[in-house]
């Protein structure tokens, strides 16, 4: 009768560890199961393969003769398992990250933060959009995660959320604007200005309008331009003023093409929210990628 490969593998582990108890623990089997396999193997050979003693087991002459064959079976079985795992593994796909339009300036920094040399990710795909739309895409499995400006948006279960940073609202004007040299402005001093707004679905717009309402200021003149990028272009053409996040206009302010003014009002901070599927559904690779986002978001 041909010996069972499983019994030969068990015998090789017992011989290597010198203990039935340790072999059972290593193989994740009960001690009685290991002993039963060894008993069947000995019955097939018709000879004792090992002697028990207080410190474990010692192979007999018959056991030493069988050992090289058992070890060969164990080695080939391990290599076969590795090959099956490799052939059956699914190649790592790209990470799909959604970003609020207000965070578009940080897109490259956030995406590249996940491409660690030891990461199996092939690429990071960044999609910009409105907070509500990005949240729905995470819920539908179309995005692996999204970072949005927290506007008190209702996030449907079972999505996970956590604050990973913050930005601040500033008044943005063209450098030639009369307000540009002031540094700070009070909302009530802006009642004659033309306010440039993105679409109503913008989280930045909702934050800005709530800030003005709390200050008791209602703009007389407004232009709705559809997107933050259109607002940015209108500011470059000196067409009005806009309340934006500091991060969105950081480069333009550094280059001197726009001027940022502080607002003399409370609640200018805006939290940045990371939205993901339930933590238990994420792969270790995705967890590792997401763990690097907070530092990348702040530039540290």
Secondary structure, 3 states (H helix, E strand, C coil): CCCCHHHHHHHHHHHHHCCHHHHHHHHCCCHHHHHHHHHHHHHHHCCCCEEEECCEEEECHHHHHHHHHHHHHHHHHHHHHHHHHHHHCCCCCCEEEEEEHHHHHHHHHHHHHCCCCCCCCCCEEEEEECHHHHHHHHHCCCCCEEEEECCCCCCCCCCEEEEEEEEEEEEEECCCCCCHHHCEECHHHHCCCEEEEECCCCHHHHHHHHHHHHCCCCCCEEEEEECHHHHHHHHHCCCCEEEEECCCCHHHHHHCCCEEEEECCCCCEEEEEEEECCHHHCCHHHHHHHHCHHHHHHCC
